[in-house]
Amino acid sequence: MSRSIGLSPELVDYVRGANRSEHPALARCRAETDAMGDVSRMQISPEQGAFLQMCARLVSARTAVEVGVFTGYSALATMLAMHDMHGDAARLIGCDISEDYTGKARGYWDEAGVSEQIELRIGDARETLAELIATRAGAVDMVFIDADKTGYDAYYEAALELVRPGGLILFDNVLWGGDVVDAAHVAEDPDTAALVALAAKLRADARVDIAFTALGDGILMALKR
Ligand SMILES: C[S@@+](CC[C@H](N)C(=O)[O-])C[C@H]1O[C@@H](n2cnc3c(N)ncnc32)[C@H](O)[C@@H]1O
């Protein structure tokens, strides 16, 4: 049986080189976010960006929601694929609590010419998603969840109401740096416990089909039946 391998720095470079080049605005977002120091770890990797773009294409996403925008990389990657397919009809609603982080995002979106298609809503995503359900239930094609881990279950339930049948929900960081297999972390750390509980819940959830992937820090995919 084959198994997922840990990637050496050389293999990471190989994977990145085998993908197409990032859009210049994505490259600038990555470089400037790197310069912010430790927090830059929150940004998804370029290969995860390419993966999100392929997911958007596979479900022909025209309307997407993102929970956890940070400096705007994943939202821009997703929007570029959606814009390529649907032009100005593509829409992404990004949810974040930080004016500070997301303040940097608009410049990259402007540079890529898709700023008009991205709406940023600042506030706790639990409230923002509840507002969105009132107007967009069943009308969303894809939701990317990449914010506070203890919120993932609430975000999942809201996302399930938002997406159409055949719509895709993705969760980042479901391996949590490997802590999900460390019993002490699962017992003591609420973030790790929340991620383990979510994975177990989705495994048994008849409302979705799932694939738990080991890309990056782990991406869990749930396709609404
Ligand atoms: C891991 S970062 C997102 C990274 C982003 N997807 C990217 O690729 O660059 C998590 C983000 O979630 C936001 N966040 C944390 N708690 C939140 C909440 N309750 N509601 C909305 N956003 C939240 C943080 O401000 C942060 O910008």
The ligand as an SDF file (V2000), in Angstrom:
LIG
                    3D

 27 29  0  0  0  0  0  0  0  0999 V2000
   -5.3180   31.1310    8.9230 C   0  0  0  0  0  0  0  0  0  0  0  0
   -5.7900   32.7930    8.6920 S   0  0  0  0  0  0  0  0  0  0  0  0
   -6.5330   32.7220    7.0890 C   0  0  0  0  0  0  0  0  0  0  0  0
   -5.5010   32.5830    5.9850 C   0  0  0  0  0  0  0  0  0  0  0  0
   -6.0400   32.8560    4.6090 C   0  0  0  0  0  0  0  0  0  0  0  0
   -7.0450   31.8800    4.2320 N   0  0  0  0  0  0  0  0  0  0  0  0
   -4.9030   32.8810    3.5990 C   0  0  0  0  0  0  0  0  0  0  0  0
   -4.7280   31.9090    2.8670 O   0  0  0  0  0  0  0  0  0  0  0  0
   -4.1260   33.8240    3.6040 O   0  0  0  0  0  0  0  0  0  0  0  0
   -7.1640   32.9120    9.7980 C   0  0  0  0  0  0  0  0  0  0  0  0
   -7.9580   34.2140    9.7250 C   0  0  0  0  0  0  0  0  0  0  0  0
   -9.1820   33.9790   10.4590 O   0  0  0  0  0  0  0  0  0  0  0  0
   -9.5560   35.1690   11.0880 C   0  0  0  0  0  0  0  0  0  0  0  0
  -10.4890   34.8380   12.1810 N   0  0  0  0  0  0  0  0  0  0  0  0
  -10.1910   34.3130   13.3900 C   0  0  0  0  0  0  0  0  0  0  0  0
  -11.3090   34.1490   14.1260 N   0  0  0  0  0  0  0  0  0  0  0  0
  -12.3430   34.5640   13.3460 C   0  0  0  0  0  0  0  0  0  0  0  0
  -13.7580   34.6480   13.5370 C   0  0  0  0  0  0  0  0  0  0  0  0
  -14.3390   34.2810   14.6850 N   0  0  0  0  0  0  0  0  0  0  0  0
  -14.5070   35.1340   12.5300 N   0  0  0  0  0  0  0  0  0  0  0  0
  -13.9320   35.5320   11.3690 C   0  0  0  0  0  0  0  0  0  0  0  0
  -12.6050   35.4680   11.1370 N   0  0  0  0  0  0  0  0  0  0  0  0
  -11.8150   34.9940   12.1070 C   0  0  0  0  0  0  0  0  0  0  0  0
   -8.2380   35.8000   11.5210 C   0  0  0  0  0  0  0  0  0  0  0  0
   -8.3600   37.1920   11.7030 O   0  0  0  0  0  0  0  0  0  0  0  0
   -7.3010   35.4210   10.3630 C   0  0  0  0  0  0  0  0  0  0  0  0
   -7.1920   36.4770    9.4210 O   0  0  0  0  0  0  0  0  0  0  0  0
  1  2  1  0
  2  3  1  0
  2 10  1  0
  3  4  1  0
  4  5  1  0
  5  6  1  0
  5  7  1  0
  7  8  2  0
  7  9  1  0
 10 11  1  0
 11 12  1  0
 11 26  1  0
 12 13  1  0
 13 14  1  0
 13 24  1  0
 14 15  1  0
 14 23  1  0
 15 16  2  0
 16 17  1  0
 17 18  1  0
 17 23  2  0
 18 19  1  0
 18 20  2  0
 20 21  1  0
 21 22  2  0
 22 23  1  0
 24 25  1  0
 24 26  1  0
 26 27  1  0
M  CHG  2   2   1   9  -1
M  END
$$$$
